Amino acid sequence: MRIPSHPRLDVDPGICGGRPRIAGTRLRVLDVLGQLAAGATVEDVLRDYPFIVADDVRACLAYAAEATDHPVVLAAE
């Protein structure tokens, strides 16, 4: 099932445990983000996964940005 706000990504309960992935692959958004967080460049990721394109990497970043957009509520001291 495509993620409506991120058409390059999809989820399928039977693939990758239902985790978001680049559509049509078994490459999880988490895998791409993990590489970037570890210091890899977009070019490094594309070299490691030649079946994706730069727009796929940007889609992973956009998904992560959207996923972290939530309010943080702190208890009163």
GITAZI-V786559 format. One record per residue. N is the residue number from 1. RES is the residue in one letter. PSI is psi in whole degrees, 0 to 359 (999 if undefined). NEAR is the number of other C-alpha atoms within 12 Angstrom. Layout:
n-><N & N>
res-><RES & RES>
psi-><PSI & PSI>
near-><NEAR & NEAR>
//
This chain:
n-><1 & 2 & 3 & 4 & 5 & 6 & 7 & 8 & 9 & 10 & 11 & 12 & 13 & 14 & 15 & 16 & 17 & 18 & 19 & 20 & 21 & 22 & 23 & 24 & 25 & 26 & 27 & 28 & 29 & 30 & 31 & 32 & 33 & 34 & 35 & 36 & 37 & 38 & 39 & 40 & 41 & 42 & 43 & 44 & 45 & 46 & 47 & 48 & 49 & 50 & 51 & 52 & 53 & 54 & 55 & 56 & 57 & 58 & 59 & 60 & 61 & 62 & 63 & 64 & 65 & 66 & 67 & 68 & 69 & 70 & 71 & 72 & 73 & 74 & 75 & 76 & 77>
res-><M & R & I & P & S & H & P & R & L & D & V & D & P & G & I & C & G & G & R & P & R & I & A & G & T & R & L & R & V & L & D & V & L & G & Q & L & A & A & G & A & T & V & E & D & V & L & R & D & Y & P & F & I & V & A & D & D & V & R & A & C & L & A & Y & A & A & E & A & T & D & H & P & V & V & L & A & A & E>
psi-><125 & 148 & 113 & 318 & 353 & 79 & 345 & 352 & 154 & 171 & 146 & 119 & 336 & 357 & 129 & 31 & 22 & 7 & 150 & 140 & 165 & 128 & 135 & 6 & 179 & 19 & 113 & 149 & 318 & 320 & 316 & 313 & 322 & 318 & 316 & 319 & 330 & 359 & 359 & 149 & 169 & 319 & 321 & 314 & 316 & 326 & 321 & 329 & 78 & 354 & 4 & 169 & 169 & 325 & 330 & 318 & 316 & 324 & 322 & 317 & 318 & 320 & 316 & 319 & 317 & 322 & 334 & 2 & 81 & 154 & 148 & 121 & 123 & 142 & 145 & 143 & 999>
near-><21 & 17 & 19 & 11 & 15 & 28 & 22 & 31 & 35 & 31 & 27 & 21 & 12 & 13 & 19 & 21 & 13 & 19 & 23 & 35 & 37 & 40 & 30 & 21 & 22 & 25 & 34 & 33 & 36 & 23 & 25 & 38 & 29 & 20 & 25 & 22 & 15 & 13 & 13 & 18 & 19 & 28 & 20 & 19 & 30 & 22 & 16 & 17 & 22 & 16 & 18 & 30 & 22 & 22 & 21 & 32 & 38 & 27 & 31 & 38 & 28 & 22 & 29 & 26 & 15 & 13 & 15 & 11 & 10 & 9 & 7 & 7 & 6 & 6 & 5 & 4 & 3>
//
